[in-house]
Amino acid sequence: MGWVGFFRIFAHKNRHINMTEKRQEYIDQLLQELKALESRALTIKNEDTVPFSFFRESFDKTQRVMRLLHEMEVLQIDDMKQQMERLVLFLSESENRRKTEAKEAIEEKIANETAQTEEVSAKVTEIEIEQTPPPQRNAYAEKIVLPEYKNPRKVEHTPTPPSVVESVQEEVTQEEIAPTRTLNDTIQVAPTALDLKKGISLNDRFLFQRELFNNSRTEMDSTISKLNSFNHYNDAERFLRETTPWDFENETVVMFLESIKKGF
């Protein structure tokens, strides 16, 4: 595992510790609010009338309890995201390590086979040199000088006059050269189908699913599948404005529109 992977795991551990502390803090606050609400309810249990301040204070405490529960839910979702990221990181590091080990083993095997082949070739060359007898010299033919051979059918080359060369070059330059067609010109690439879901990160998917699609993954996938059928972004945006009750000035809605716009 490289230094980058080590630091990522270290950062994940620290973030997990911080989340645990934050969750404990939310639980303590939740228990305090519930105990305070219980204590307030016990004080009016035996009274004939209930003061109006009880309802106001109880409503405020209930709102704080709901807010704490919402914060704990968001914290839990973030914790699940981090666990998934750690799992993906671990699988990626394991796959890279496996590929590296396999590559090193193949390179080592090739190097050993190459060394063995070179060693065998060197031995075979030495044996051939030892077994090849030295060439025998003919003392009688050393001082004989043979006459130079001339082919009687060989015709001497006559240079072409410059005027003829220039006329031929002019004829070649005046010919029209037909443009050649390449393989890329004849191949027609079929248009690829859109997949807007690939342009949305994992964190944004959780956010859009919770804020825009009632925390329903099926509803979000169905909407994105319909958006994939459009060829232009303007048609997709018009479809959303006509079929959804969203506030298109909302920050989450704007983020969703920007995410799908990248896929067109």
C-alpha positions in Angstrom: 0.0 0.0 0.0 1.4 3.4 -1.0 1.7 6.5 1.1 -1.5 7.9 -0.5 -3.6 4.9 0.5 -2.1 5.1 4.0 -3.0 8.7 4.5 -6.5 8.1 3.2 -7.1 5.3 5.7 -5.7 7.5 8.4 -8.0 10.3 7.5 -11.0 7.9 7.4 -10.1 6.7 10.9 -9.9 10.2 12.3 -13.2 11.2 10.6 -14.9 8.0 12.1 -13.6 9.0 15.6 -15.0 12.5 15.1 -18.4 11.1 14.0 -18.5 8.8 17.0 -17.9 11.8 19.3 -20.5 13.9 17.5 -23.1 11.1 17.7 -22.5 10.7 21.4 -23.0 14.5 21.8 -26.3 14.3 19.9 -27.5 11.4 22.1 -26.7 13.3 25.3 -28.5 16.4 24.1 -31.5 14.2 23.0 -31.6 12.6 26.5 -31.5 16.0 28.2 -34.4 17.3 26.1 -36.5 14.2 26.7 -35.8 14.3 30.5 -36.7 18.0 30.6 -40.0 17.3 28.7 -40.8 14.4 31.1 -40.1 16.5 34.1 -42.3 19.3 32.8 -45.1 16.8 32.1 -44.9 15.3 35.7 -45.2 18.8 37.2 -48.7 19.3 35.6 -49.9 15.7 36.0 -51.8 16.4 39.2 -52.9 19.9 38.4 -56.5 20.7 37.4 -55.6 23.0 34.5 -52.6 23.0 32.1 -50.9 26.4 31.6 -50.5 27.6 28.0 -46.8 27.9 28.6 -46.6 24.1 28.9 -47.7 23.7 25.3 -45.3 26.3 24.0 -42.3 24.9 25.9 -43.2 21.3 24.9 -43.5 22.3 21.3 -40.1 24.0 21.4 -38.5 20.9 23.0 -40.2 18.6 20.5 -38.7 20.8 17.7 -35.3 20.5 19.2 -35.7 16.7 19.5 -36.7 16.4 15.8 -33.8 18.6 14.8 -31.4 16.4 16.8 -32.9 13.2 15.2 -32.4 14.8 11.8 -28.8 15.6 12.5 -28.2 12.1 13.8 -29.7 10.7 10.5 -27.5 12.8 8.4 -24.5 11.8 10.5 -25.4 8.1 10.0 -25.7 8.5 6.2 -22.2 10.2 6.2 -20.8 7.3 8.2 -22.3 4.8 5.7 -20.7 6.8 2.8 -17.3 6.7 4.5 -17.6 2.9 5.1 -18.4 2.4 1.4 -15.4 4.6 0.5 -13.1 2.6 2.7 -14.4 -0.6 1.2 -13.8 0.7 -2.4 -10.3 1.9 -1.4 -9.4 -1.5 0.2 -10.6 -3.4 -2.9 -8.8 -1.0 -5.2 -5.5 -1.3 -3.3 -5.9 -5.2 -3.2 -6.5 -5.3 -7.0 -3.5 -3.0 -7.7 -1.3 -5.0 -5.4 -2.4 -8.3 -7.1 -1.7 -6.9 -10.6 1.7 -5.6 -9.5 2.8 -8.9 -8.0 1.6 -10.8 -11.1 3.5 -8.4 -13.4 6.7 -8.7 -11.4 6.4 -12.5 -11.5 6.0 -12.5 -15.3 8.9 -10.1 -15.8 11.1 -12.2 -13.5 10.1 -15.4 -15.4 10.9 -13.7 -18.8 14.2 -12.5 -17.5 15.2 -15.9 -16.3 14.2 -17.6 -19.6 16.1 -14.9 -21.6 19.2 -15.4 -19.5 19.0 -19.2 -19.9 18.5 -18.8 -23.7 21.5 -16.5 -24.0 23.6 -18.9 -22.0 22.6 -21.9 -24.2 23.3 -19.8 -27.4 26.7 -18.8 -26.1 27.6 -22.5 -25.4 26.4 -23.6 -28.8 28.4 -20.9 -30.5 31.6 -21.9 -28.6 31.0 -25.5 -29.7 30.5 -24.6 -33.3 33.7 -22.5 -33.3 35.7 -25.3 -31.8 34.3 -27.8 -34.3 34.8 -25.6 -37.4 38.1 -26.4 -39.1 40.3 -23.5 -40.3 40.1 -22.8 -44.1 42.8 -24.4 -46.2 45.0 -22.1 -48.2 45.8 -22.9 -51.9 49.4 -21.8 -52.4 49.3 -22.3 -56.2 46.3 -19.9 -56.7 47.5 -17.0 -54.6 49.6 -15.3 -57.3 47.1 -15.8 -60.2 45.4 -12.5 -61.2 42.1 -13.0 -63.2 41.1 -10.4 -65.9 38.2 -8.1 -65.2 34.9 -9.4 -66.7 32.9 -7.1 -69.0 29.3 -7.9 -70.1 29.2 -7.5 -73.9 25.4 -7.0 -73.9 25.6 -4.1 -71.4 24.4 -0.8 -73.1 25.9 2.4 -71.9 23.4 4.8 -70.4 22.6 7.9 -72.4 21.5 10.9 -70.3 18.0 12.3 -71.1 18.0 15.9 -72.4 16.9 18.5 -69.8 14.0 19.7 -72.1 12.4 16.2 -72.1 12.7 16.0 -68.3 11.0 19.4 -67.8 8.1 18.5 -70.1 7.5 15.3 -68.3 7.5 17.1 -64.9 5.0 19.7 -66.2 2.6 16.9 -67.4 2.8 15.2 -63.9 2.0 18.5 -62.1 -1.0 19.2 -64.3 -2.6 15.9 -63.5 -5.4 15.9 -61.0 -4.8 13.7 -58.0 -7.9 12.2 -56.6 -8.2 12.6 -52.9 -7.8 9.4 -51.0 -10.4 8.3 -48.5 -9.2 7.1 -45.2 -10.8 4.3 -43.1 -12.1 6.9 -40.6 -14.1 8.6 -43.5 -15.9 5.4 -44.3 -16.7 4.3 -40.7 -19.8 5.9 -39.2 -19.8 6.0 -35.5 -23.1 5.1 -34.0 -24.4 7.7 -31.4 -24.0 6.4 -27.9 -27.0 6.4 -25.5 -27.0 8.9 -22.7 -26.4 7.8 -19.1 -26.8 10.9 -16.9 -26.4 8.9 -13.8 -22.7 8.5 -14.4 -22.2 12.2 -14.1 -23.6 12.3 -10.6 -21.2 11.6 -7.7 -22.1 9.2 -4.9 -22.5 12.0 -2.3 -24.8 14.0 -4.7 -26.9 10.9 -5.3 -27.7 10.5 -1.6 -28.4 14.3 -1.4 -30.8 14.3 -4.4 -32.5 11.1 -3.3 -33.2 12.5 0.2 -34.1 16.1 -0.8 -35.8 15.8 -4.2 -37.2 12.2 -4.5 -38.6 11.6 -1.0 -35.7 9.4 -0.2 -36.8 6.9 -2.9 -34.1 5.5 -5.0 -36.6 3.9 -7.4 -38.3 7.3 -8.0 -34.9 8.9 -8.7 -33.7 6.2 -11.1 -37.1 6.3 -13.0 -36.8 10.1 -13.4 -33.2 9.9 -14.6 -34.1 7.1 -17.0 -36.8 9.4 -18.6 -34.2 12.2 -18.8 -31.9 9.9 -20.8 -34.4 9.7 -23.6 -34.0 13.4 -24.4 -31.4 14.6 -26.9 -31.1 18.2 -25.6 -30.8 19.6 -22.1 -33.5 22.2 -22.7 -36.1 19.4 -23.3 -35.0 17.6 -20.1 -35.3 20.8 -18.0 -38.8 21.5 -19.6 -39.9 18.0 -18.6 -38.8 18.5 -15.0 -40.6 21.9 -14.7 -43.8 20.4 -16.0 -43.8 17.2 -14.0 -42.2 18.0 -10.6 -43.4 20.4 -7.8 -39.8 21.6 -7.2 -38.7 25.1 -6.4 -36.2 25.7 -9.2 -34.5 28.5 -7.2 -33.6 26.0 -4.5 -29.9 25.2 -4.2 -30.3 21.4 -4.4 -32.5 21.7 -7.5 -29.9 24.0 -9.2 -27.2 21.4 -8.3 -29.3 18.6 -9.8 -29.8 20.6 -13.1 -26.1 21.3 -13.3 -25.3 17.6 -12.8 -27.5 16.4 -15.6 -26.5 19.3 -17.9 -22.9 17.9 -17.9 -24.2 14.6 -19.5 -25.5 16.3 -22.6 
